[in-house]
Amino acid sequence: MAAVTLAVVLAGSGGHGPPRPAGGRFALPATPASYLGWYPAGVPRSYAGVSAVSAATGVKPGLVPYYSGWFEPFQASFAAAAARDGAVPIVQMNPDGVRIAAIASGRYDGYLRSYAGAVRDYHRPVVVSFGHEMNGDWYSWGYKRTSPATFIAAWRHIVSLFRALGAQNVTWLWTVNVMDDSRHGKIPSPARWWPGRQYVTWVGIDGYYLKPSWQFAPLFGPTIGVVRALTDAPILIAETGAVPASGQPAKISDLFAGIRSYGLLGFVWFNSTNNVGQAFGLSSPAAIAAFRTGASTYGRPGS
């Protein structure tokens, strides 16, 4: 079966004065059920893991994420490898070890200016997400540790700084966790962390299948409903997976069906093990076949 290429959409928005979305050659189409990506171990040091999933599934990614600690530079060489593969990088900027209020007040503007300049000079689309899963309580920038108002101020500051420096090739991905995730107790609605439509291009939602009984609609549907009350921005399932014990092939099929049913952009599969030892990698020929079959039902951006 020939490899299926699935691409990605990006846009940015203004600098000083009223923020504005980027357009022109960096504004890619927001076609539902046309975006697919995965996160393997080893990125961004190596692109080999991305290629391994492509070889196993016969599917080429359109999105390739990596996680970037605070003070780390933009990984331009990894982004260039993704571009050669027909993909767009998603950078999950994690403000580890710094106060979010200090970001909002401009203390780290030197770092952010350098980062924005490197992204701008890449001259290709880049998706940037800052402080993902902020409505959960497991990160320093999240619920119970940083106030929503402080997070919003930092988000707006970063977006405005990038735009002022001409980094119009950025799609700003505001990424939240699904509500009421059973791993962590009650997770609140993300509405309190909403920075405003002019500061967001896409919305990302993270959520995982951990039990055989879990299905797309109850897992993602309530959070999608909250997001839709805030904005009509395109939605991407930005981080997802299924543990083998949940019945991975069936969950993969359910994931593809849910994307189509809700009119979402697509999803990024976490093809690795998380920091608490849960493994989500494609675990069997049946899971790989389900992934391949689901991808074959996808369209192309703009089609």
matplotlib code that plots the C-alpha trace (Angstrom):
import matplotlib.pyplot as plt

x = [0.0, 1.4, 2.2, -0.5, 0.8, -1.2, -0.3, -0.8, -2.3, -0.8, -1.3, -0.1, -1.5, -0.5, 2.1, 1.6, -2.0, -4.9, -3.6, -4.2, -4.0, -1.2, -2.2, -0.5, 1.7, 1.7, -2.1, -2.8, -6.3, -8.3, -9.8, -11.5, -10.1, -7.0, -4.2, -2.2, 1.0, 2.8, 5.3, 8.0, 10.7, 14.0, 12.7, 14.0, 17.5, 16.7, 14.1, 14.5, 11.5, 9.2, 10.5, 10.1, 6.3, 6.0, 7.6, 5.4, 2.1, 2.7, 1.6, 3.7, 2.9, 1.8, 2.6, 5.6, 5.7, 8.4, 8.6, 10.9, 12.1, 12.4, 15.7, 16.0, 16.5, 14.2, 15.3, 15.7, 17.5, 14.7, 12.1, 14.0, 14.0, 10.2, 9.8, 11.8, 9.4, 6.4, 5.5, 5.2, 6.7, 4.6, 6.7, 5.3, 7.0, 7.1, 8.0, 9.7, 11.3, 10.3, 7.5, 4.7, 4.2, 7.9, 7.2, 4.2, 6.2, 8.9, 11.7, 12.5, 12.0, 15.6, 15.1, 11.8, 13.2, 15.9, 13.4, 11.0, 13.8, 14.8, 11.3, 10.8, 14.0, 12.9, 10.6, 8.2, 5.1, 5.6, 2.9, 3.7, 1.9, 2.8, 2.1, -0.1, -2.7, -2.8, -6.3, -4.6, -2.6, 0.5, 2.6, 3.9, 2.0, -1.3, -4.4, -3.8, -0.2, -0.6, -3.7, -5.7, -5.2, -1.4, -1.3, -3.4, -1.2, 1.9, 0.2, -0.8, 2.7, 4.4, 2.0, 2.3, 6.1, 6.4, 4.1, 5.9, 9.2, 7.6, 7.2, 4.1, 4.7, 3.3, 0.1, -0.8, -2.1, -3.9, -3.8, -6.0, -6.5, -9.9, -12.1, -12.7, -9.7, -9.9, -6.1, -6.0, -9.4, -11.7, -10.1, -11.9, -13.3, -10.5, -12.7, -11.0, -7.7, -9.0, -6.8, -9.2, -9.8, -7.3, -4.5, -5.3, -5.2, -6.0, -7.3, -5.6, -7.2, -5.2, -6.8, -6.0, -7.9, -7.0, -9.9, -11.8, -15.1, -13.8, -15.1, -14.4, -17.7, -17.6, -13.8, -13.5, -17.1, -17.6, -14.4, -15.2, -18.5, -16.8, -14.3, -17.1, -18.8, -15.6, -14.5, -15.1, -11.3, -10.3, -9.7, -6.9, -6.6, -3.0, -1.9, -3.6, -3.0, -4.4, -2.8, -2.8, -5.1, -7.8, -8.1, -5.8, -7.1, -10.7, -9.6, -7.7, -10.8, -12.9, -10.5, -10.6, -14.4, -14.6, -12.5, -14.8, -18.0, -17.0, -15.4, -12.0, -8.8, -7.2, -4.9, -1.4, -0.6, 1.7, 3.7, 5.9, 5.8, 4.8, 6.5, 4.4, 5.2, 2.1, 3.0, 1.0, 3.1, 1.4, 1.7, 0.5, -0.1, -3.8, -3.1, -0.9, -3.6, -6.2, -4.0, -3.4, -7.1, -8.1, -5.6, -6.9, -10.3, -8.7, -8.8, -6.2, -6.1, -8.1, -9.9]
y = [0.0, 3.4, 5.7, 8.3, 11.8, 14.0, 17.6, 20.4, 23.8, 26.8, 30.5, 33.2, 36.6, 40.3, 42.2, 45.5, 46.9, 44.6, 41.0, 39.6, 36.1, 35.4, 34.7, 34.3, 31.3, 30.2, 29.9, 26.3, 24.9, 23.6, 20.6, 18.2, 14.6, 15.3, 15.7, 12.9, 12.8, 10.9, 11.4, 8.7, 8.4, 10.1, 13.3, 16.0, 14.4, 12.1, 11.7, 7.9, 7.1, 9.1, 7.2, 3.9, 4.5, 5.6, 2.3, 0.2, 1.8, 2.9, 6.4, 9.6, 12.2, 15.7, 16.7, 15.8, 17.1, 17.5, 18.9, 21.8, 22.8, 26.5, 28.0, 25.3, 26.7, 26.1, 22.8, 24.0, 20.9, 18.7, 21.0, 20.9, 17.0, 17.2, 19.5, 17.2, 14.4, 16.6, 17.3, 20.4, 20.5, 21.0, 22.6, 22.1, 24.8, 23.8, 26.5, 24.2, 25.8, 29.4, 31.5, 32.1, 35.6, 36.4, 35.3, 37.7, 40.6, 40.3, 38.8, 36.2, 38.3, 37.9, 34.1, 34.6, 37.1, 34.6, 31.8, 33.9, 35.0, 31.4, 30.3, 33.3, 32.5, 28.9, 30.4, 27.4, 26.8, 25.9, 25.0, 26.4, 25.4, 27.0, 25.4, 22.5, 20.8, 23.9, 22.8, 19.8, 20.1, 18.1, 20.9, 24.0, 26.2, 24.4, 24.3, 25.0, 26.1, 29.1, 31.2, 31.3, 35.0, 34.7, 31.9, 34.0, 37.0, 34.9, 33.4, 36.8, 38.2, 35.4, 35.6, 39.3, 39.2, 36.6, 38.6, 41.9, 40.2, 39.0, 35.3, 35.1, 31.4, 30.3, 28.5, 29.1, 25.8, 26.3, 22.8, 21.6, 18.3, 16.4, 17.1, 14.5, 12.4, 9.4, 9.2, 12.5, 13.0, 15.9, 18.1, 21.4, 23.0, 24.8, 27.9, 29.9, 29.6, 30.9, 33.8, 35.0, 34.1, 36.7, 34.9, 31.3, 29.7, 26.1, 24.4, 21.2, 18.6, 15.8, 12.6, 8.9, 5.5, 3.6, 1.1, -1.2, 0.6, 4.1, 5.6, 8.8, 10.6, 10.4, 10.9, 13.9, 15.1, 17.2, 19.1, 19.6, 21.1, 23.6, 24.6, 25.1, 27.5, 29.5, 29.5, 28.2, 27.6, 24.3, 21.5, 19.0, 16.0, 17.0, 14.1, 10.7, 7.0, 3.7, 1.3, -2.3, -3.5, -1.2, -3.1, -0.9, -1.8, -1.0, 2.2, 3.3, 2.7, 4.6, 7.5, 7.8, 7.6, 10.2, 12.7, 12.4, 12.5, 15.7, 17.4, 17.7, 18.3, 15.0, 13.7, 13.1, 9.6, 9.4, 6.4, 6.1, 5.5, 8.4, 9.5, 7.2, 4.1, 3.8, 2.5, 3.7, 2.6, 0.6, -2.8, -5.4, -6.1, -5.6, -2.1, -1.2, -2.5, -0.4, 2.7, 2.1, 1.5, 4.6, 6.7, 5.5, 7.2, 10.6, 13.3, 16.0, 19.5, 21.8, 18.9]
z = [0.0, -0.9, 2.0, 2.7, 3.3, 5.7, 6.2, 8.8, 9.1, 10.6, 11.1, 13.6, 14.6, 15.0, 17.1, 18.9, 18.6, 17.7, 17.2, 13.8, 12.3, 9.9, 6.3, 3.0, 2.4, 6.1, 6.4, 5.6, 5.2, 8.2, 6.5, 8.9, 9.2, 7.2, 9.8, 11.4, 13.4, 16.1, 18.8, 19.1, 21.7, 20.8, 19.2, 18.6, 18.9, 16.0, 13.3, 13.2, 15.4, 13.2, 10.1, 11.9, 12.5, 8.9, 7.7, 10.0, 9.1, 5.5, 6.5, 6.4, 9.1, 8.6, 12.2, 14.3, 17.9, 20.4, 23.9, 24.6, 28.1, 29.0, 27.7, 25.0, 21.5, 18.6, 17.0, 13.5, 12.2, 13.5, 11.9, 8.6, 8.8, 9.3, 6.3, 4.1, 5.2, 4.3, 8.0, 10.2, 13.7, 16.8, 19.6, 23.0, 25.0, 28.6, 31.1, 33.6, 36.6, 35.9, 37.3, 34.8, 36.2, 35.3, 31.7, 31.6, 33.0, 30.4, 32.5, 29.8, 26.8, 25.8, 25.5, 23.8, 21.2, 20.3, 20.0, 17.9, 15.6, 15.0, 14.3, 11.9, 10.1, 9.6, 6.9, 7.1, 9.2, 12.8, 15.4, 18.9, 22.1, 25.4, 28.8, 27.6, 29.9, 32.1, 33.4, 35.1, 38.3, 37.5, 36.0, 37.7, 35.2, 35.8, 38.0, 41.7, 41.0, 38.7, 38.4, 35.1, 34.9, 35.2, 32.6, 30.2, 30.7, 29.9, 26.8, 25.4, 26.1, 24.2, 21.2, 21.0, 21.2, 18.4, 16.2, 16.9, 15.8, 12.5, 13.3, 11.2, 10.4, 13.7, 14.4, 18.1, 19.5, 22.9, 24.4, 27.2, 29.0, 28.8, 31.8, 34.5, 33.6, 36.0, 36.4, 38.2, 39.8, 38.7, 36.0, 35.6, 32.4, 30.5, 30.0, 32.8, 30.9, 27.5, 26.3, 23.6, 19.9, 18.6, 20.4, 19.3, 15.9, 16.8, 20.0, 21.1, 23.4, 25.1, 26.3, 26.4, 26.3, 29.4, 29.7, 27.3, 28.1, 27.2, 23.9, 22.0, 22.8, 26.6, 26.7, 24.4, 23.8, 27.0, 26.5, 22.8, 23.9, 26.3, 23.6, 21.1, 23.5, 23.6, 19.9, 16.5, 16.0, 14.5, 17.0, 17.0, 19.3, 20.1, 22.3, 22.5, 22.6, 24.0, 26.3, 24.9, 27.7, 26.5, 23.3, 21.1, 17.6, 18.5, 20.2, 17.1, 15.0, 17.5, 17.4, 13.7, 13.7, 16.4, 14.5, 11.5, 13.6, 15.4, 12.4, 14.0, 12.2, 13.2, 16.0, 17.1, 18.5, 21.5, 20.3, 23.4, 27.2, 29.4, 32.6, 34.8, 32.8, 30.7, 27.2, 24.2, 21.3, 18.5, 20.1, 17.6, 13.9, 14.5, 16.0, 13.0, 10.6, 12.3, 12.1, 8.4, 7.7, 9.5, 7.7, 4.4, 5.2, 5.6, 3.0, 2.3, 3.6, 1.3, -0.4]

ax = plt.figure().add_subplot(projection="3d")
ax.plot(x, y, z, "-o")
ax.set_aspect("equal")
plt.show()
